[in-house]
Amino acid sequence: MKDFQMTVLDSSNVRFKGQKLLLVDDDSSLLKLLSIRLRHIGLDVLTVESAAEALAAIPVFNPQLVITDLRMDEMNGMALYEQIQQTSPTLPVIIMTAHGTIKEAVEATSLGVFGFITKPINHSELNVEIEKAFKLHAGTASSFLEKKWRKNIIGQSSVMESLLKDLYHVAQSDISVYIQGESGTGKELIAQAIHKASPRKNKPFVAVNCSAIPEELLESELFGHKRGAFSGAIENRKGLFELADGGVLFLDEIGDMSPSFQVKLLRALQEGEVRPVGESQTRPIDVRVVSASHRDLKQMVDEKTFRLDLYYRLNIVTLRLPNLTQRLEDIPLLVNYFIAAGGTKVKKVSNEAMEILLGYEWPGNIRELKNVIDQACAFATTTLIPASLVEKALQKKSLSMPSFNEARKNFERDYLIQVLKLVGGNVSQAARIAKRNRTEFYRLLSRHMLKPASFKEKK
């Protein structure tokens, strides 16, 4: 442990300004000593002793860099890196090991690991690696924190923050992006954010819902047409590809596109040019395509209803939108946003109403939540939305779950009423059916304030 012994340190060694670093090592003594040194140079350090703890800490701590030991029990450093890549692909990872070899270093860096440090650790080299990691991602991080490109996306949940980090990183390149998400999750907002965060932000953003346009008109809508090309074509018209030239074309519900038109779209994307209907000449286009669907395109490929070559052309990167029940902590923010945007006298929802909103499954996701709040605001007579208006908007008799004791009490009462009705108020018969003695049965009736005489048939 000689390499971790520290001399007296002074404030002149501070070189960072609170950047967040997650430190992972199953050796608690080394973890403690290294974290002290890293904190002393200005880093905000969180330490954990296993890869599992690290994966749990990342969504909460939101580190800007992970430094992990390679050799650990259960899950080693490379396995941890691979897990991080699945959820936070832009998060840099530095791996340290006492067993480092050139082969391991080459393999690690070829897989995308940012850096590889061997023990005993040279702290000057480690500091340089840390500084390089922060510098490389500093531009992305600082621009990411600017809210202009994401101002219409309401949410602060860890799952949304992780998605937006990936979105911003992907937006800097010019590759095609496919957005997978249920109906009502905000796929077009995500597409707009990609456009606003990209170098194409000053060029057009054009959106089209492929399922809303009849197949016979889709070619004209996307590629344009020449006057007289078909009945109703009274003038030359540019297609959406040309209108989006230099910018972003968002193809929503791409999974609803017919197989025959998929061929035409693939050709346009491959050649970088379109041919308006009725014309013989093609026109070059410079368009970034962002597509989306609530359907599983991979499953459609397997079922032979979506072309594999078009799938790979559109799906260079996939962004998966969480449904609303996967980001429950965003519901209060969304509710307050919708209330404020509604322009009514309503200020907030009651605690009971919020409990109902948090317990609902939201098959329609954010779109359904907005509709519920808009309706509740329309019917509200005070500045507070009560639970009853939320239940009415959700078209549910009652969405709140009773407690166990309440449920048991309700069952007992309903059961006793049923039995007494069956025997016409005869307590002896009712007790036999319930397999209780008369004294206990009378006690049950008294608890629920039921009178046998009221169940006797009137003569």
C-alpha positions in Angstrom: 0.0 0.0 0.0 3.1 2.2 -0.2 1.8 3.7 -3.4 -1.2 5.1 -1.6 0.7 6.8 1.3 0.2 10.5 1.2 2.4 13.4 2.2 0.9 16.6 3.6 -1.3 18.2 1.0 -2.1 21.8 0.6 -4.9 23.7 -1.2 -2.6 24.5 -4.1 -3.2 20.9 -5.3 -6.8 21.6 -6.1 -7.3 21.3 -9.8 -11.0 20.3 -10.2 -14.2 22.1 -9.3 -16.5 19.5 -7.8 -16.9 17.2 -10.8 -18.6 14.0 -9.8 -16.5 10.8 -9.8 -17.7 7.3 -8.8 -14.9 5.2 -7.4 -15.3 1.4 -7.3 -13.0 -1.1 -5.6 -13.6 -4.1 -3.3 -10.5 -3.3 -1.2 -12.0 -0.9 1.4 -8.6 0.4 2.6 -7.4 1.3 -0.8 -10.8 2.8 -1.6 -10.6 5.0 1.4 -7.1 6.3 0.8 -7.6 6.9 -2.9 -10.9 8.7 -2.3 -9.2 11.1 0.2 -6.6 12.0 -2.4 -9.1 12.6 -5.1 -11.4 14.7 -2.9 -8.3 16.8 -1.9 -7.8 17.8 -5.6 -11.4 19.1 -5.8 -13.5 16.1 -6.9 -16.9 15.1 -5.5 -16.2 11.4 -4.9 -18.7 8.6 -4.1 -17.1 5.3 -3.1 -18.7 1.8 -3.5 -17.2 -1.6 -3.0 -18.9 -3.6 -5.7 -20.1 -3.3 -9.3 -23.7 -4.0 -8.2 -23.5 -1.0 -5.8 -22.0 1.1 -8.6 -24.9 0.3 -11.0 -27.4 1.2 -8.3 -25.5 4.5 -7.5 -25.1 5.8 -11.1 -28.8 6.9 -11.7 -28.9 8.7 -8.3 -25.4 10.2 -8.1 -25.1 10.9 -11.9 -21.3 10.8 -12.0 -19.3 12.4 -14.8 -16.6 9.7 -14.6 -16.3 6.2 -13.2 -13.0 4.7 -12.0 -13.2 1.0 -11.2 -10.9 -1.8 -10.2 -10.6 -4.6 -12.8 -10.5 -7.7 -10.5 -13.5 -7.8 -8.3 -15.7 -10.6 -7.0 -19.0 -11.4 -8.7 -18.7 -8.7 -11.4 -15.4 -7.4 -12.6 -14.5 -4.0 -14.0 -15.0 -4.9 -17.7 -18.4 -6.5 -16.9 -19.3 -3.3 -15.0 -18.2 -1.2 -18.0 -20.4 -3.3 -20.4 -23.4 -2.7 -18.1 -22.7 1.0 -17.9 -22.6 1.1 -21.7 -26.1 -0.2 -21.9 -27.6 2.5 -19.8 -25.1 5.4 -20.0 -23.0 4.9 -23.1 -21.5 8.4 -23.0 -20.2 8.0 -19.4 -16.4 7.6 -19.5 -14.9 4.7 -17.5 -11.2 4.3 -16.4 -10.1 0.9 -15.2 -7.3 0.3 -12.8 -5.7 -3.0 -11.9 -2.7 -4.5 -10.2 -2.6 -7.2 -12.8 -2.5 -5.0 -15.9 -1.0 -6.3 -19.1 -0.7 -4.8 -22.5 -3.2 -7.3 -23.8 -5.8 -6.4 -21.3 -5.2 -2.6 -21.9 -5.6 -3.1 -25.7 -8.8 -5.2 -25.3 -10.3 -2.7 -22.8 -9.6 0.4 -24.9 -10.8 -1.3 -28.1 -14.1 -1.9 -26.4 -14.4 1.8 -25.6 -13.0 2.0 -22.1 -11.6 5.6 -21.8 -8.4 4.7 -19.9 -6.5 1.9 -18.2 -4.3 2.6 -15.1 -2.0 0.0 -13.5 -1.3 -0.4 -9.8 0.8 0.8 -8.0 -0.9 4.0 -9.1 1.0 6.9 -10.3 -1.2 9.7 -9.1 0.2 12.2 -11.6 -0.8 9.9 -14.4 -4.2 9.2 -12.9 -4.8 13.0 -12.6 -3.9 13.5 -16.2 -6.3 10.7 -17.3 -9.1 12.2 -15.2 -8.5 15.6 -16.6 -8.5 14.3 -20.2 -11.8 12.5 -19.5 -13.4 15.7 -18.2 -12.0 17.8 -21.0 -13.2 15.4 -23.7 -16.7 15.5 -22.3 -16.7 19.1 -21.0 -18.1 20.6 -24.2 -20.9 18.0 -24.3 -21.5 18.4 -20.5 -21.7 22.2 -20.5 -23.9 22.3 -23.6 -26.1 19.5 -22.2 -26.7 21.6 -19.1 -28.0 24.4 -21.3 -31.8 24.0 -21.3 -32.8 25.6 -24.6 -32.8 22.4 -26.6 -34.7 20.5 -24.0 -37.0 23.2 -22.6 -40.2 21.5 -23.8 -39.3 18.2 -22.1 -40.6 18.1 -18.6 -38.8 15.7 -16.2 -36.0 15.2 -13.8 -36.2 11.4 -13.2 -32.9 9.5 -13.5 -34.3 7.5 -16.5 -35.1 10.7 -18.4 -31.8 12.4 -17.5 -29.9 9.3 -18.8 -32.0 9.4 -22.0 -31.4 13.1 -22.6 -27.6 12.6 -22.1 -27.6 10.0 -24.8 -29.8 12.1 -27.0 -27.5 15.1 -26.8 -24.4 13.0 -27.5 -26.1 11.4 -30.5 -27.4 14.7 -31.8 -23.9 16.0 -32.4 -23.3 13.5 -35.2 -25.4 13.2 -38.3 -26.5 9.6 -38.0 -30.0 8.3 -38.4 -31.9 7.8 -35.1 -34.8 5.6 -34.3 -37.1 6.4 -31.4 -39.0 3.5 -29.8 -41.8 4.3 -27.5 -45.4 3.7 -26.6 -48.1 6.0 -27.8 -48.2 9.3 -25.9 -44.6 9.1 -24.6 -43.5 12.2 -26.5 -41.6 10.8 -29.5 -42.0 14.0 -31.5 -40.7 16.1 -28.6 -37.6 13.9 -28.5 -37.1 14.3 -32.3 -37.4 18.1 -31.9 -34.8 18.0 -29.1 -32.4 16.1 -31.4 -32.8 18.8 -34.0 -32.4 21.6 -31.6 -29.3 20.1 -30.0 -27.7 19.3 -33.4 -25.6 21.4 -35.9 -28.7 21.5 -38.1 -30.7 23.4 -35.5 -31.0 26.5 -37.7 -32.3 24.5 -40.6 -35.9 23.2 -41.0 -37.5 20.5 -38.8 -40.3 18.8 -40.7 -42.5 16.1 -39.2 -44.9 13.7 -40.9 -47.1 10.9 -39.4 -46.8 8.1 -41.9 -49.9 6.3 -40.6 -52.1 9.5 -41.2 -51.4 9.7 -45.0 -53.0 7.3 -47.5 -50.4 5.1 -49.2 -51.3 6.5 -52.6 -50.5 10.0 -51.5 -47.4 9.2 -49.4 -45.0 9.3 -52.3 -46.2 12.7 -53.4 -46.2 14.0 -49.8 -42.5 12.9 -49.2 -41.0 13.3 -52.7 -43.2 16.0 -54.3 -44.9 16.0 -57.6 -45.1 17.6 -61.0 -48.1 19.5 -62.2 -50.5 17.2 -64.0 -48.8 14.0 -62.6 -52.1 12.8 -61.3 -55.7 14.0 -60.9 -55.6 17.0 -58.5 -52.0 17.9 -59.1 -52.7 21.4 -60.3 -49.2 22.8 -59.6 -45.6 21.7 -59.0 -45.1 20.9 -55.4 -42.0 20.2 -53.3 -42.1 17.1 -51.1 -41.2 17.1 -47.4 -37.7 15.8 -48.1 -37.0 18.9 -50.1 -38.7 21.2 -47.6 -36.5 19.7 -44.9 -33.3 20.1 -46.9 -30.3 20.8 -44.7 -32.4 20.0 -41.6 -34.2 17.1 -40.0 -37.1 15.0 -41.4 -39.1 13.2 -38.7 -40.9 10.1 -39.9 -43.4 9.2 -37.2 -45.0 5.8 -37.0 -42.6 4.4 -39.6 -43.8 0.9 -38.8 -47.2 1.7 -40.5 -45.5 2.2 -43.9 -46.4 -0.3 -46.5 -43.7 -2.8 -47.7 -44.0 -1.4 -51.3 -43.2 2.2 -50.2 -40.4 1.0 -47.9 -38.5 0.1 -51.1 -38.9 3.7 -52.4 -37.9 5.2 -49.1 -34.8 3.0 -48.9 -33.7 4.0 -52.4 -34.0 7.7 -51.5 -32.0 7.3 -48.3 -29.3 5.2 -50.0 -28.9 7.5 -53.0 -29.4 10.8 -51.2 -31.9 12.0 -53.8 -35.6 12.0 -54.6 -37.7 11.9 -57.8 -41.0 13.9 -57.6 -44.0 12.0 -59.0 -44.3 12.7 -62.7 -40.7 13.8 -63.2 -37.8 11.9 -64.8 -35.0 13.7 -63.1 -33.9 13.2 -59.5 -33.1 15.9 -57.0 -30.3 15.7 -54.4 -31.3 16.1 -50.7 -29.3 16.7 -47.6 -31.6 15.5 -44.8 -31.1 13.8 -41.4 -33.8 11.3 -40.9 -35.2 10.6 -37.4 -37.9 7.9 -37.3 -40.2 6.6 -34.6 -42.8 4.0 -33.9 -44.8 2.5 -31.1 -44.4 -0.9 -32.7 -41.4 -3.2 -32.4 -39.5 -2.8 -35.7 -37.2 -5.7 -34.9 -40.2 -8.0 -34.4 -41.7 -6.7 -37.7 -38.5 -7.6 -39.4 -38.7 -11.1 -38.0 -42.3 -11.3 -39.2 -41.2 -10.1 -42.7 -43.4 -7.0 -42.5 -40.5 -4.5 -42.4 -37.5 -4.6 -44.6 -34.2 -5.6 -42.8 -32.1 -3.3 -45.0 -34.4 -0.3 -44.3 -34.4 -1.2 -40.6 -30.6 -1.0 -40.5 -30.6 2.2 -42.5 -32.9 3.9 -40.0 -31.8 2.3 -36.8 -28.1 3.2 -36.5 -28.9 4.4 -33.0 -32.1 3.6 -31.0 -33.4 5.8 -28.2 -36.0 4.0 -26.1 -38.5 6.3 -24.4 -39.7 5.2 -20.9 -43.4 4.9 -20.4 -45.0 7.1 -17.7 -45.0 4.4 -15.0 -41.3 4.1 -15.4 -40.8 7.8 -14.5 -43.3 8.3 -11.7 -41.3 11.0 -10.0 -42.0 13.2 -13.1 -45.8 13.0 -12.7 -46.0 15.9 -10.2 -43.8 18.1 -12.5 -46.0 17.3 -15.5 -49.2 17.9 -13.5 -48.0 21.3 -12.4 -46.9 22.1 -15.9 -50.2 21.2 -17.4 -52.2 23.1 -14.8 -50.1 26.2 -15.4 -50.4 25.9 -19.1 -54.2 25.5 -18.9 -54.7 29.1 -17.9 -57.5 28.3 -15.4 -58.0 29.3 -11.8 -56.7 25.9 -10.7 -53.4 26.0 -8.8 -52.8 22.4 -7.8 -54.2 19.0 -7.2 -55.1 17.6 -3.7 -52.8 15.1 -2.0 -55.5 12.4 -2.5 -55.8 13.2 -6.2 -52.0 13.0 -6.6 -52.0 9.6 -4.9 -54.5 8.4 -7.5 -52.4 9.8 -10.4 -49.3 8.1 -9.0 -51.1 4.8 -8.7 -52.7 4.7 -12.1 -51.1 2.6 -14.9 -51.3 5.3 -17.7 -51.8 3.2 -20.9 -52.0 6.5 -22.8 -48.9 7.9 -21.0 -48.2 11.7 -21.0 -51.0 12.4 -23.6 -53.5 10.7 -21.3 -52.2 12.5 -18.2 -52.6 15.9 -20.0 -56.2 15.0 -21.0 -57.0 14.0 -17.4 -55.6 17.3 -16.0 -57.3 19.4 -18.7 -60.6 17.8 -18.0 -60.2 18.1 -14.2 -59.3 21.8 -14.5 -62.4 22.4 -16.7 -64.7 21.0 -14.0 -62.9 22.3 -11.0 -64.9 24.9 -9.0 -62.0 25.9 -6.7 -58.3 26.3 -7.0 -57.7 22.7 -5.8 -58.5 19.6 -7.9 -60.1 17.0 -5.7 -59.7 13.3 -6.0 -63.3 12.9 -7.3 -62.6 15.0 -10.4 -59.5 12.9 -11.2 -61.5 9.7 -10.8 -64.2 11.1 -13.1 -61.6 12.1 -15.7 -60.1 8.6 -15.6 -63.6 7.2 -15.9 -63.1 5.0 -12.9 -65.6 4.4 -10.0 -62.8 4.4 -7.5 -59.0 4.2 -8.1 -57.9 4.2 -4.5 -57.2 0.8 -2.9 -58.8 0.2 0.5 -56.7 -0.8 3.4 -56.6 -4.5 4.3 -58.8 -3.9 7.4 -61.3 -1.9 5.3 -61.4 -4.6 2.6 -62.0 -7.3 5.3 -64.7 -5.3 7.0 -66.5 -4.7 3.7 -66.3 -8.4 2.8 -67.7 -9.4 6.2 -70.6 -7.0 5.9 -71.5 -8.0 2.3 -71.2 -11.7 3.3 -73.5 -11.4 6.3 -76.1 -9.5 4.3 -76.0 -12.2 1.6 -76.5 -15.0 4.1 -79.3 -13.2 6.0 -81.1 -12.6 2.7 -80.7 -16.2 1.8 -82.4 -17.5 5.0 -84.8 -14.7 5.4 -83.3 -13.4 8.6 -83.1 -16.7 10.4 -80.1 -16.4 12.7 -79.8 -20.1 13.5 -79.7 -21.1 9.8 -77.3 -18.2 9.0 -74.9 -19.2 11.7 -74.9 -22.8 10.5 -74.1 -21.7 6.9 -71.3 -19.5 8.2 -70.0 -22.3 10.5 -70.2 -20.0 13.5 -72.0 -20.4 16.8 -75.0 -18.2 17.5 -73.2 -16.0 20.0 -70.3 -15.3 17.7 -72.7 -14.7 14.8 -74.7 -12.2 16.8 -71.5 -10.4 17.7 -70.6 -10.1 14.0 -74.1 -8.7 13.2 -73.7 -6.2 16.0 -70.3 -5.1 14.7 -71.8 -4.3 11.4 -75.1 -3.0 12.9 -77.2 -5.5 11.0 -80.6 -6.4 12.4 -82.0 -9.9 11.5 -85.5 -8.7 11.6 -85.0 -6.4 8.7 -84.3 -9.5 6.5 -87.5 -11.4 7.4 -90.1 -11.6 4.7 -93.0 -9.2 5.3 -96.4 -10.9 5.4 
